[in-house]
C-alpha cells in the first residue's frame, strides 16, 4: 500500500465510529471471525484497545491484521484502523 493510498484511507477513517474493542479477554478466534466479517462488509473499520488489555494498540493491530489478512492503516493512541478489500461488496476505490 502506498503512502497516498494510506492517507486516503486515514481521511475516510476519520469519521468512522469504533465498532470493536479489545479488552481483557484478549484477541480470540471468535473476535477475529467477527472482525473479518465486518471487513468484508465495510472494508475499513476502526477498533479500540481498552486499558485492561494485555496489548497496546500497535501490538493488537499487528496481531489482528495478520489473523484476518488486513492492512494496518493507522494507529493513534488506543485506536487503530484496518483495511481489507472486499471480495463481493467493493466500495472503496484506492487512488493509484
Secondary structure as UniProt FT lines:
FT   HELIX           3..13
FT   TURN            14..15
FT   STRAND          18..22
FT   TURN            24..25
FT   HELIX           29..42
FT   STRAND          44..49
FT   TURN            51..52
FT   HELIX           57..68
FT   STRAND          71..76
FT   TURN            77..78
FT   STRAND          79..83
//
